[in-house]
Amino acid sequence: MTDVSRNGHPATSNGRATDGAIGAQGKTVIMGAGPGGLCSAYVLSKAGYPAVVLEKAPFVGGLARTIRRQTEHGEFKFDIGGHRWFTKNDELNDLFREVIGEELLWVNRTSRIYFDGKYVDYPLKISNALKAMGTGTSALAMADYARTRASRKVSPKPVVSMEDAYIDQFGPTLYKMFFQRYSEKVWGLPCDQMSGDWVSQRSKGMSLVTAVKDAIVPSKGKVVSLIDEFMYPAGGFGRFSERMADAIGAKGNEIQLGTGVEKVLREGNRVTGLQVRRADGTVDVVEGDNFISSIPLTMLAKIVEPAAPAEVLAAADKLTFRNIITVNLMLKKRQVTTDTWLYVHDRNILFGRFHEPKNWSPEMVPGDEYTSLVVEYFCSFGDHIWSMSDEELVEQTTRHLIDDMGFITRDEVIGGFAIRAPRAYPSYVIGYEKPLEAIKAFVDTLENLQIIGRYGTFRYNNTDHSIETGLLAAKNLLGERHDLDQVNADKEYHEIKRVAAEPAVTAAR
């Protein structure tokens, strides 16, 4: 398979033209031990090629790791946010099953939106949403959507902002009820300041009219149930990374934890090595022939030496990420909800969503009489939420769950702790495209460096997309040619997959 770059020539993962594959001769050095970086090392290790993974943290898995907390009641396990496995890519499904092996579970998904004390299915099921809204509001939602479509047909206008995109797809009423509150909680900015690109990536092909049509007259072709069921490792999603790490080591390659990359050393258009700082403070240089980076793209641009051009460094300062904090509560209670996720739209509740690990796997709690919650706060450096102490966050979360939602009582809380995850989500603020293009254009000049993952490409990928970039980066080194910019470029909503309908059977004459 050969992919092409924008100018029509064979392309590497960075989209630049090349006369041949990158080639895996020599050692590959991978920056970051998240699932994407580990996947690259896993594929190379299976093929018998030398690779080393450098990770600043003392653990593998990054944002997709599983934390274990031992208590007098037994062990509780928590993912940093929920990471279910689903993908349209059969090769990736096979890889996931291969790695997880006997630990694989199938989980039924039930996700809902909580707003104004009511519950609505998520993704939106139109009949359920309209019922929760009431007859009058439902009629208004359908009418203003029709007016929006008619107006856009007569006077087309470009979709620029997140607000434009949501109104275009669902109309003003549904936007204000189900998308504006949550989106502004997630991003910390009004929707008219955020790019519509995020909406197009997360809800491709979805609209009020297509949802209604599918509810009334199902479309041709079976909709494969990516939404209603997903795969998950029994011991938490972090087991995917841990098992890949074990396999990498078993093949003779190495993962160096507590090793942060401080400089990317280059000679002309080739990276020659990485200056790293070990956990004990010693500084070292790790040399290699091929390099794969999953560290934040903005950070990568700033640590190249000799330095990137001034305009590239300025571009890196213009791109921002959004942080998350998870508050992890341990409870002496059998169950809080039946949901895999609950999205909380109420403005007076500071957190954005939570999931109940026990509903994903019974192994996440020490016994059936216990449960737990992973509660997610979205924030930025220096804001009110980020500035709260861990103790304040646990108390704030507990009060919301008791006083505002009525889900638990004080005596059911065994304990809790907070985990801070900086730069979790790339922020698509309007105008982000030009700085991003400038950085990627510079990175493209480094012929033996590939960028992968959500951090590494500044793209809001799902876990499967990040792993796919790691897989394809390794394949590029093994002689294939893939353009990683094409990952997560599908025009259809990422939770829908259609297969051709079975042909009608006619009676023989």
C-alpha positions in Angstrom: 0.0 0.0 0.0 1.4 3.4 -1.0 0.0 6.7 0.3 0.8 10.0 -1.3 1.5 13.4 0.1 -0.3 16.6 -0.9 2.0 17.1 -3.9 1.3 13.6 -5.2 4.6 12.0 -4.3 5.1 8.9 -2.1 4.9 10.1 1.5 6.2 9.2 4.9 4.1 9.6 8.1 4.8 13.3 8.3 3.4 13.8 4.8 6.6 14.8 3.1 7.8 13.5 -0.2 10.4 10.8 -0.3 11.9 8.5 -2.9 11.7 5.5 -0.7 10.7 4.0 2.7 12.4 5.3 5.8 13.9 1.9 6.6 14.5 0.3 10.0 18.2 -0.3 9.7 19.8 0.5 13.1 18.2 1.5 16.3 14.9 3.3 16.7 14.5 5.6 19.7 10.9 6.3 20.8 9.9 9.3 22.9 7.0 8.5 25.2 5.7 5.2 26.6 2.0 5.8 26.0 0.0 3.3 24.0 1.1 4.8 20.7 4.8 4.8 21.4 4.6 1.3 22.9 2.8 0.1 19.9 5.7 1.3 17.7 8.2 -0.6 19.9 5.9 -3.7 20.0 5.7 -4.0 16.3 9.4 -3.3 15.7 10.3 -5.8 18.5 8.1 -8.5 16.9 9.9 -7.9 13.6 13.3 -8.3 15.3 14.5 -4.7 15.1 16.2 -2.9 18.0 14.2 -0.2 19.7 14.4 1.7 23.0 11.5 3.7 24.6 12.2 6.7 26.8 9.6 7.8 29.3 9.9 10.6 31.8 7.3 9.1 34.2 8.1 6.1 36.4 5.3 4.1 34.6 4.0 3.2 31.2 0.6 4.0 29.7 0.5 7.8 29.9 -3.1 9.0 30.1 -4.3 5.5 29.4 -2.7 3.9 32.5 -4.4 2.2 35.4 -3.6 3.2 39.0 -3.8 0.7 41.8 -4.6 1.9 45.4 -4.3 -0.6 48.2 -6.6 0.0 51.2 -7.6 -2.0 54.3 -10.7 -3.0 52.3 -8.6 -4.4 49.4 -7.3 -3.1 46.1 -9.1 -0.5 44.0 -8.1 0.2 40.4 -8.7 3.4 38.5 -8.1 4.4 34.9 -7.2 8.1 34.2 -10.5 8.7 32.6 -12.3 5.8 30.9 -10.6 4.3 27.8 -12.9 1.9 26.1 -11.6 0.0 23.0 -13.4 0.4 19.8 -12.2 0.9 16.3 -13.3 0.5 12.7 -9.9 -1.0 11.8 -9.9 -4.8 11.9 -6.1 -4.9 12.0 -6.1 -2.8 15.2 -8.8 -5.0 16.7 -6.6 -8.1 16.0 -3.7 -6.3 17.6 -5.7 -5.4 20.7 -6.9 -9.0 21.1 -3.4 -10.4 20.6 -2.0 -8.2 23.3 -4.8 -8.5 25.9 -5.3 -12.2 25.4 -7.3 -14.0 28.1 -7.9 -10.7 30.0 -10.3 -9.5 27.3 -13.9 -8.5 28.3 -16.8 -7.3 26.3 -18.7 -4.5 28.0 -22.2 -3.1 27.3 -22.1 0.7 27.0 -24.7 2.8 28.7 -23.8 6.5 28.6 -26.1 9.3 29.6 -26.2 13.1 30.0 -27.3 14.5 33.3 -28.9 18.0 33.1 -31.4 19.8 35.2 -32.0 16.6 37.2 -32.9 14.6 34.0 -31.2 11.9 32.1 -30.7 11.7 28.3 -29.0 8.9 26.4 -25.6 9.7 24.9 -24.9 9.7 22.0 -28.2 11.4 21.5 -31.1 9.2 20.8 -33.7 11.6 19.4 -36.8 10.1 20.8 -35.3 10.0 24.3 -33.9 13.5 24.0 -37.2 15.0 22.8 -39.1 13.2 25.6 -36.8 14.7 28.2 -37.2 18.2 26.7 -41.0 18.1 26.7 -43.5 18.7 23.9 -43.1 22.4 23.6 -39.3 22.5 23.6 -39.1 19.5 21.3 -41.3 21.3 18.7 -39.1 24.4 19.0 -36.0 22.2 18.5 -37.4 20.7 15.3 -38.7 24.1 14.0 -35.5 26.1 14.6 -33.4 23.3 13.0 -35.6 23.5 9.9 -35.2 27.3 9.8 -31.4 26.9 10.2 -31.2 24.5 7.3 -33.4 26.6 5.1 -31.4 29.7 5.9 -28.1 28.0 5.2 -29.5 26.7 1.9 -30.5 30.2 0.8 -27.5 32.0 2.2 -24.6 29.5 2.8 -22.1 30.6 5.4 -18.9 29.0 6.4 -18.7 26.9 9.6 -15.9 28.5 11.6 -16.6 28.1 15.3 -17.7 25.2 17.4 -21.0 27.1 17.9 -21.5 27.3 14.1 -20.8 23.6 13.7 -23.2 22.4 16.4 -26.0 24.8 15.3 -25.5 23.6 11.7 -25.8 20.0 12.7 -28.5 20.1 15.5 -30.1 23.6 15.5 -29.9 26.3 18.2 -32.2 24.6 20.8 -30.4 21.3 21.0 -27.0 23.1 20.8 -27.9 25.2 23.8 -29.3 22.3 25.8 -26.9 19.5 25.1 -23.7 20.9 23.6 -23.0 24.4 24.8 -22.9 23.8 28.5 -20.6 20.8 28.3 -18.3 22.1 25.6 -17.7 25.3 27.5 -17.0 23.3 30.7 -14.5 21.1 28.8 -12.7 23.9 27.0 -13.0 26.9 29.4 -13.9 29.2 26.6 -17.1 30.3 24.8 -18.0 28.0 21.9 -17.7 30.9 19.5 -14.0 31.1 20.2 -13.3 27.4 19.6 -12.8 26.0 16.1 -15.5 23.9 14.5 -12.8 21.4 13.6 -13.2 19.6 16.9 -16.9 19.1 16.2 -16.2 17.7 12.7 -13.7 15.2 14.2 -16.1 14.1 17.0 -19.4 14.0 15.2 -18.7 13.5 11.5 -21.8 12.9 9.4 -24.2 13.2 12.4 -27.0 15.7 12.4 -30.6 16.0 13.7 -32.0 15.0 10.4 -29.9 11.9 9.9 -30.6 10.8 13.5 -34.4 11.2 12.9 -34.2 9.4 9.6 -32.3 6.5 11.2 -34.8 6.3 14.0 -37.8 6.3 11.6 -36.5 4.6 8.4 -33.2 2.7 9.1 -30.6 3.5 6.6 -29.3 0.9 4.1 -26.5 -1.1 5.5 -26.2 -2.5 9.0 -24.9 -0.2 11.6 -22.2 -2.1 13.5 -22.6 -1.6 17.2 -19.5 0.3 18.0 -21.6 2.5 20.3 -23.3 -0.2 22.4 -20.5 -2.6 23.1 -16.7 -2.3 23.5 -13.7 -4.3 24.5 -11.9 -3.7 27.7 -9.1 -5.5 29.7 -10.4 -7.0 32.9 -7.7 -5.4 35.0 -8.1 -1.9 33.6 -7.1 -0.2 30.3 -3.5 0.2 31.5 -3.0 -3.5 31.1 -2.8 -2.9 27.3 0.3 -0.8 27.8 1.7 -3.1 30.5 1.4 -6.2 28.4 3.0 -4.5 25.4 5.8 -3.4 27.7 6.3 -7.0 28.9 6.4 -8.2 25.3 8.9 -5.6 24.3 11.2 -6.6 27.1 10.8 -10.3 26.3 12.0 -9.6 22.7 15.2 -8.0 24.1 14.3 -4.3 23.7 14.2 -1.8 26.5 11.9 0.8 28.1 13.8 3.3 30.1 11.5 4.9 32.8 12.4 8.0 34.7 14.1 9.3 31.5 13.0 12.7 30.3 14.0 14.1 26.9 15.6 17.5 27.3 17.0 18.1 23.8 16.6 16.7 20.3 20.0 16.9 18.7 20.3 17.2 15.0 22.8 17.7 12.2 21.2 19.4 9.3 17.9 17.5 8.5 18.7 14.4 10.6 18.2 13.8 14.3 21.3 12.2 15.7 20.4 11.7 19.4 18.5 12.8 22.4 19.8 14.5 25.5 18.0 13.0 28.4 17.9 13.5 32.2 17.6 10.4 34.3 15.6 10.1 37.6 18.8 10.4 39.6 19.7 13.7 37.9 22.4 12.4 35.6 22.4 13.7 32.0 23.1 11.3 29.1 22.8 11.2 25.3 20.8 8.4 23.6 21.8 7.9 20.0 19.8 6.3 17.3 19.1 6.0 13.6 15.3 6.5 13.5 13.2 8.5 16.0 9.5 8.5 16.8 8.0 11.2 19.1 4.8 11.1 21.0 5.7 14.0 23.4 3.7 17.2 23.1 4.4 18.7 19.6 4.8 22.2 21.1 7.5 20.9 23.5 9.3 19.0 20.7 9.5 22.2 18.6 11.2 24.0 21.5 13.9 21.4 22.4 15.4 20.8 18.9 19.1 21.8 18.8 20.2 23.7 16.8 17.0 25.6 17.5 14.1 25.7 15.1 13.5 29.0 13.3 12.0 31.9 15.3 8.6 31.7 13.6 8.4 28.0 14.6 9.1 28.8 18.2 6.6 31.6 18.2 4.0 29.2 16.7 4.6 26.7 19.5 3.7 29.4 22.0 0.3 29.9 20.3 -0.9 26.4 20.8 -2.4 25.4 24.1 -3.6 22.2 25.8 -6.4 21.7 28.3 -5.6 19.8 31.5 -7.7 17.2 33.4 -7.8 16.3 37.0 -9.4 13.0 38.1 -10.8 12.7 41.6 -11.0 9.0 42.4 -13.4 8.0 45.1 -13.6 4.6 46.9 -17.0 3.7 48.2 -18.6 1.1 50.5 -21.6 0.9 48.2 -22.7 -1.7 45.6 -23.4 0.7 42.8 -23.9 4.4 42.1 -25.4 4.2 38.6 -25.7 1.7 35.8 -23.7 4.0 33.4 -20.4 3.4 31.9 -20.2 7.3 31.6 -22.4 10.1 33.0 -21.8 13.5 31.4 -22.8 16.3 33.7 -24.0 19.4 32.0 -25.2 21.4 35.1 -23.2 24.6 35.4 -23.2 24.6 39.2 -21.4 21.2 39.2 -17.8 21.8 38.5 -16.8 18.4 37.2 -17.7 17.4 33.6 -18.3 13.6 33.7 -17.6 10.5 35.7 -17.4 6.7 35.2 -17.8 3.8 37.5 -15.0 1.3 37.0 -16.9 -1.6 38.4 -19.4 -1.2 35.6 -16.6 -1.9 33.2 -15.0 -4.8 35.1 -15.7 -6.4 38.5 -11.9 -6.7 39.0 -11.6 -2.9 39.4 -12.9 -3.1 43.1 -12.0 -5.5 45.9 -15.5 -7.0 46.3 -19.1 -6.8 45.2 -20.0 -4.6 48.2 -17.7 -1.9 47.0 -17.6 0.5 44.0 -15.7 3.6 43.0 -15.9 6.6 40.8 -13.5 8.4 38.5 -14.6 12.0 38.3 -13.1 14.3 35.7 -12.5 18.1 36.0 -11.3 20.1 32.9 -9.1 23.0 33.7 -6.1 25.1 32.7 -2.9 26.0 34.5 -3.5 28.7 37.1 -7.3 28.6 37.0 -9.6 28.0 39.9 -9.9 24.3 39.6 -6.2 23.7 38.9 -5.3 25.8 41.9 -7.4 23.7 44.3 -5.5 21.4 46.6 -6.1 17.6 46.2 -8.0 17.6 49.5 -10.3 20.4 48.4 -11.0 18.6 45.1 -12.0 15.4 46.9 -14.2 17.4 49.3 -15.8 19.4 46.4 -16.5 16.2 44.5 -18.0 14.5 47.5 -20.3 17.5 48.2 -21.5 17.6 44.6 -22.3 13.9 44.6 -24.2 14.2 48.0 -25.9 17.6 47.9 -26.4 18.3 44.2 -26.9 14.8 42.7 -28.0 12.7 45.7 -25.9 9.7 44.5 -24.0 8.9 47.7 -24.0 9.5 51.5 -21.0 10.7 53.5 -20.6 7.5 55.4 -20.2 5.5 52.1 -17.0 7.3 51.3 -14.0 5.2 52.2 -11.4 7.7 50.8 -10.3 9.5 47.7 -7.4 11.1 45.9 -6.7 13.3 42.9 -4.5 12.7 39.8 -3.4 15.7 37.7 -2.9 15.2 34.0 -1.5 18.3 32.3 -1.9 18.9 28.5 -4.5 16.1 28.1 -6.4 17.7 25.2 -5.2 19.9 22.4 -7.3 23.1 22.3 -8.6 23.9 18.9 -8.9 27.6 19.5 -9.9 29.6 16.3 -6.8 30.3 14.4 -4.8 27.2 15.6 -4.3 25.9 12.1 -1.5 28.2 11.0 0.8 27.7 14.0 0.2 24.0 13.8 1.1 24.0 10.1 4.3 26.0 10.8 5.5 23.5 13.4 4.6 20.4 11.3 6.4 21.9 8.3 9.5 22.2 10.3 9.2 18.7 11.7 8.8 17.4 8.2 12.3 18.6 7.4 13.7 16.1 9.9 13.9 13.1 7.6 14.3 10.4 10.3 11.7 11.7 12.8 8.1 10.7 12.9 5.4 12.2 15.1 2.5 10.1 16.6 -0.3 10.2 19.1 -2.6 12.9 20.4 0.3 14.8 22.1 2.7 14.3 19.3 0.5 15.4 16.4 -1.7 18.0 18.3 -4.7 16.1 17.1 -7.7 15.1 19.2 -7.4 11.4 18.6 -9.2 8.5 20.3 -7.0 5.8 21.8 -7.3 3.7 18.7 -6.2 6.5 16.4 -3.1 7.1 18.6 -2.2 3.5 18.5 -2.8 3.4 14.8 -0.2 6.2 14.3 2.3 4.1 16.3 1.5 1.0 14.3 1.9 2.9 10.9 5.1 4.7 12.1 6.7 1.3 12.8 5.4 0.0 9.4 7.1 2.9 7.7 10.4 1.7 9.2 9.7 -1.8 8.0 9.4 -0.7 4.4 5.8 0.4 3.9 4.7 3.9 3.2 1.9 5.5 5.2 0.8 9.1 5.7 -0.1 9.5 9.4 -2.0 12.6 8.6 -4.7 10.4 7.1 -5.3 8.7 10.5 -8.6 10.0 11.9 -9.5 11.7 8.6 -12.6 9.6 8.0 -15.6 11.6 7.0 -18.1 9.5 9.0 -18.8 9.8 12.7 -16.2 7.8 14.5 -18.8 5.7 16.4 -20.6 4.5 13.3 -19.6 1.8 11.0 -21.9 0.5 8.2 -21.5 -2.7 6.3 -23.3 -3.6 3.2 -26.9 -4.8 3.6 -27.5 -8.5 2.8 -29.1 -8.8 -0.6 -32.8 -9.7 -0.6 -33.5 -13.4 -1.1 -36.1 -14.0 -3.8 -38.1 -17.2 -4.3 -37.0 -19.4 -7.1 -39.4 -19.6 -10.0 
